[in-house]
Amino acid sequence: MGEMRATESGPGSEHVLDSLRGALRAEPRLGPRFHPEILRLDPDGTLTISAEVTDIAAKRRALSILAAQPQVGAIVDRLRVTPAVRMGDGQIRSHLRRFFRAAPAFSGHLIREMAVERMANAPEFAVVAGDPLTARHRIDIEVRRGVVILNGTVGGLVGKRLAGAMCWWVPGVRDVVNGLEADPPEEDAPIRLEEAVRVVLETDPYLDAGQIRVGVRGRVVRLTGALRSRALSQLAERDAWAVLGVDQVENEIAVVP
């Protein structure tokens, strides 16, 4: 795809953008042929990036690289992942409905999804799980052209991260916009990130999370332990990448058939 160049105001703007492109292309998960459709740095330091990337790991690495640049104050993220399987929004909603209904962590939550057909005076969201009268927390799910949008409240940052990671389990999802809020609010810390990764691994029905050890340093996750196949090791790594706030995953899981 072609690259639409845009520059910031002031001298040296093209040099800044070239530096950003170089930093992105030096990342192995993106590569020297990575060409964003849009890469724009506004005078206030807001960077807008739009591009297609191969997977969630490539997306996370791109955002981490850009956030580390001193010229970047905020990022408008329009990175989309090439889906492993092409799915319509209805198919994605069906998978998410099943995942959230089955997850013990959200058994007491009100789960709603955007109504497909809006009738006059009908609610904007339809209830798919939970009791509106007794639920303390609510998760609203919307799907637009493969992008999942979450809003509402959950019991903590771990719940917010688990909900987002579960959305990435649907192979047709291109991005997840996680607008869930922790209620009551929690201060983030590496221990919160570590706990979230552990919970996601434990929730994944295909993994024996008891065989995986998790360590977190800053926003870098280190996975160790032993699993029966490389496919399971890669699955555990993808789960870790899917956790909001993770900048890097070091997969040191041994494969022991």
C-alpha positions, 0 to 999 in steps of 0.5 A: 500500500502507498504511504501518505506523507504528512508533516508537522509544523516547524523546521525539521518535521520531515526528519522527525517523520523519517526517524519514526519510519526508521524506528518502525522498520527496524522492528523485525515484526514490522520489517523494512517494507512497512509503509503506513497509510498515514503517519502524521505528527501534529504540532501538539505532539499528537501522532496519527498512524494508520496501517495494516499489521500481521498480528497483535504482537506487531501492533503492540511493538509499533505502539511501544516504539512510537510511544518511546519517541520524545517527539510523540506526546499522544497516539491516535491508533488506527493500526488494524490486524490482518484477520486470521479468518475473514468473519462478518460482524455477526459472526464475531458477535456470536463468538464474543457472546459465547466467550463472555457467557462462559467466563466465570470472571464475568458471571455476575456482569450484565453483558449487552451487545449493540442491537443489529436492527434498531426499532423505534423506542427500542434499547440501543443495546440488547441484553445477552447475559446477566440481570439488569436489576442486580448486576453491579457491572456492565460490559457493552460490546459493539462490533464495527467492520471487525473492530470490537469496542468495549464500554462499561465497568468491571471490577478491576484492571484485571477484568478490563484486561481479560475482557480485551484479551478474550476479544482477540481470541476471535480470529476475525477481529481486526482491533479491540478498543477497550473503553472499560473502566475499573470500578472502583478505580485502581492504580496500575502497576507491574503486579497488576499486569502480571496478574492479568496475564496469569488470569488470561492464561488460566482462562484460555481453555486450550492451555495448562496454565499451571505449567507456565510461569509469568514474570513482569518487568515494567511492561515486559512479560517473560514466560517460562515453564514447559508445554507439550508443543510449540503450538501451545507455546505460541498460543501462550505467547499470543495470549500475553501479547493480547493483554493491554499494557504489554510492550514486549513478550519474552517467550522462554517456554520449553517444549517437552513432548 
